[in-house]
Amino acid sequence: MELNRVDTQRAYELIREKIITLELAPGAPINDQQLGEELEMGVVPVREALKLLAHDDLVVIPPRHGLYVAPVNVPDLEQISEMRLALESLAARLAARRATPDDLTVLETLCQELATVTDGDTRRLFDLDHKFHQAIARAARNRYLAATLERYFGLSQRLWYLILPHLGFLPTAVQQHLDLIDALRAGDADVAEKIMREHVQMFYDQVKIILIEKNTDSTPEAG
Amino acid sequence: MVTTPQPALVLGIDTGGTYTDGVLLDYYSRRVLAFHKSLTTKRDLSIGIEKVIEGIQIGDPSAIRMVSISTTLATNAIVEGKGKRVALLLIGYDPELISSFKMEGRFATPHFHYFEGGHDLYGRQQAALDLPGILATVNELRDTVDAIAVSSYFSPLNPEHENRVRQAISSITDLPVVLGHQLSTRLGSVERATTAALNASLLTVLQDFIIAVRRAMERRQIDAPLMVVRGDGTLMSDEFAARIPVETIHSGPAASAIGGHFLSGLDDMLVVDVGGTTTDIALIQDGQVTISDKGASVGDYQTAVGAANLLSIALGGDSHITLNPEKQIAVGPERVTPLARLAWEFPMVGQQLQALRQRQWAQATPDWLEYWFLLREPPGDGIIQAPHARELIDHLQDGPRPLPDILKHLKLLHVGQLGARELFRQEILGRSGLTPTDLMHVEGRYNQWDSKASEAALEILAHYQFREPDDLRQQVWDLINEMIVHAILTFLSEKDLDLSTGRRAAGAKQQTEQRISPKDRDLGRWFFYNSIYRSHPLLETQIRLDLPMIGIGAPARIMLSRAAESLNTGLVLPEHHQVANAVGAIAGSVMATKELLVYPMLDGTRVDVMGYYCQAGDERHEFEDLREALGFAHALGRERALGAAIRSGAANPQVVVEQLDDGLDTFRIRAKAMGNPRLAR
């Protein structure tokens, strides 16, 4: 029914937010009843939302064992990074060939905004970085690629919250973004791909160091 | 009683200014099975709606196959400025032209911004789009607005700039973006901008409402499609309504017109709906509600969306009867709780009114007839910032108080000092006074509440004016009749008639006997009064309405019989006319309209016609000759309208395509698909 769809959508967004921001820690068990009460929603839309999140690999539903938040571990991280490295680079390569002047204007605007964000405003920072990657994917003019990237980006967002307290590579990121726009404008696919690859690689290197430092698979007590 | 083996139960709900009405109907036999009225809860309309659903006591909620609702939500949100904050981006508009005609006030938002771009009247780009400027502005405004509306010059002919702007804005922010060309194909640029801004400001308002209604349905185990009435009386699915809320403007009055048609079975009539707050007039011809050519207007704003041609005046059963500054009787525009009802709920009010009767003339002034009372405790501390709000609320804890008593307690001289407007608007305080409903109690024509209180109040007001209560009562009915006849006359003739001069010329005492001042030289007014009261010994004038008048709403019988007499026509009150508006909410057809534009393709800046464009929403097709283009537009329009009607919940829609000549070799192809709503299962 439509109402359920509306509520499921809202439940999905709210729970996803909780998982990504680590309010629901990696590996933590999920009680759907309690979650429903917390969100002031029926248990039906909450269960539907959890199924969707399982599909996103953010929730694990093992048979007969209740639910829990997908853990973060090094092998997983490496697999995700392999995918994103390949796909983001491809997006940058295609965007260098296909970006319109409007696309470049959008990317420039996002970059300018990124430069004005203060260090403390992490939410805005994530949001802008996400939008930047989405805009590249849009400029690549391949909706299957864009949809696939969106899915992996969702998995990466959680990692970002995980490493956030430990890092300060933001200024280089802005410079990287600017270089990338220059490459796109010049239509230089090789350079665009290279910058994007480095940008994504750098992120995963940071994540990996921190995960290994924390030396656990799941890190419920991060930070 | 006839019982069909499987009745198709449908639930119609109308949320009016005073009451929320609900009616349970068997769709095919058109039989009203049950109805219920509940007070409208403006702060959250879904509360009143759930009470109505509860009140109808549906045996088997799962048997309900459709719910349809008409709502004043959009209209109220606009009039009361409760819409969301909108940034309006005007592309290719000439700021100097706008300001020289002082049209800035018509945009329905104070945040409007001009940018380079737009197209000319042949769909050619008139200037390059200033996308960087637009994005910079959007970033600046990001945290101060809730939605963005975009209107580009001549966008119905060429929506390219609007689409590019939407695409770019949605890449940098999650704010909803509304485009002018998606709401209207009319070329009037200001109306389109206004429509886009209003639509943007209503988006979340209507979405929240629809979700609330759906929740209420779910709690009552009703699993059925939800439809919403448009301003022209047709229906659309809730999902359409959530996207184009601006089309629900005037949906309430339109629904009552449809209900009048449905219940009376007549095809030509004047429908007059007398509610608690307003009286709404609409015209039905050949079984259809007549549509306004100009588009719906609300408050000070003119939109470009279709709406029934109707006139609404602030006169209803619960209109406040007061003395104006010239000490003459006035009815409305405020709506108050009738004293009969207040005294019925709080007997001490009745006792106080009886005591007031015994007082001397100078101490029984009409302001003692206005009572204020507490409707509910304020939800938070937020709105108690008005200087006397807390004191005022505390003072009303033990029950209603007359206005002079409140002022004395708070040591104030004038109501204005209280600043209680927000408390009334939020439905924390209510106001009560003498109303037409009280007069009906005095006459015994209505006896639901405390008639003695009404009698006392009428007597106090009459004595204050040195008159007999019966005489005063008669005068109020005269005045109401004049207001209704005046409204019908101006509605149908589309002419103005100013009655204020005539009324002011007559003294308070002679108001009844002598409507027409000998000093007044105006023939229009003379004609009007002479037709109602026949004052001239030699000249008889009459107004004759060549249509029956259909009365809708609970007070219709009492408030309209004289108007029908004055207009020399019959008053028809169909069975269940009290809830005809709720009937109208389900009786309408589901409609979808698609408009395509065909216009010449010019060669660059020259005027040689190279062929024709057919602009269908965002799609543009090119043709060598006009006939080919028109033929294509007819076929595509038909298909699009059909698809939209089916998606909107119509069963077997029929399509009518018409072609309108907009001048300058430009044609508007309008395809309308209409069908009965598709019931669940």
Interface residues (C-beta under 8 A of the other chain):
Chain A: M1 E2 L3 V6 D102 T105 V106 E108 T109 L110 Q112 E113 K131 Q134 A135 R138
Chain B: L131 P132 L135 A136 N139 R164 Q167 A168 S171 I172 I211 R214 R215 M217 E218 D223 L226 D238 E239
